[in-house]
Amino acid sequence: MKRVCSILAAACALGVAAGLLVAQPAPSVKRTVLMKQDASVPGREVIMALVELPPGSSEGKHTHPAEVYAYVLDGTPTLWIEGKPTQTFKAGDVFTIGPGQVHEGSNKSAAPVRISAVFFAEKGKPLTTPVP
């Protein structure tokens, strides 16, 4: 009887622990707009943002109606762009993403990632569009 109770208690503990692991939300990416203003080109605007990716986070596949120019401030982000090999960057590296390119940034490391990004965007359109 004691053995049955011990097995049941262990099974319940494992079930609770598994539920806690599954219930944990994925770390979320934070985007902070630092500046937004009209560009000198009609129909365009310039947006500067700080993108922060906690360890284990991913942006999800998406596009921008913009040219994106990025500078890695901290960490080692990984960038997948459709049709290109996946790249990993380090602090001090720069990269660009073309308008409408499906891409996904992620942080596979144990340290936070911070990126300064400038978007030369079509005015009046959503800056980010998720891609299924």
C-alpha positions, 0 to 999 in steps of 0.5 A: 500500500505504501508503495502504491501511494509513493508511486501515485505521489511521484506520478502526481509530482511529475505531472505538476512539474510537466504542467509547469514546464509546458505552461511557461510562455516563451520569452518575448521580443521587445521593440522600443521605437526611439524615433519616428519621423517623415523622410525627405522622400515623399511617402516614406518615414524613418523609424529607429528602434531598439530590439531586445531578444531575451535568451531563447526568444524568436521574433517569428517569421515576418516582413517589413514594408521597409529597408532595415539597417541593423547594428548589433549592440550586444549578444549573438543574434541569429538571422534567417532570411528566406532563400539565404543561409542562416547567419549568426552575428556578434556585437559590432556587426551590421546587417540589412533586410530588404523590403518584403523579405521573409525573415526571423531573428532569434537568440539561441544563446544564454545572454540577451541580444540588443540590436539598433535598427533603422527602418526606411519604411512606406508611410502608413503601413504596419511596420511588421507583418507576421508570416504563417 
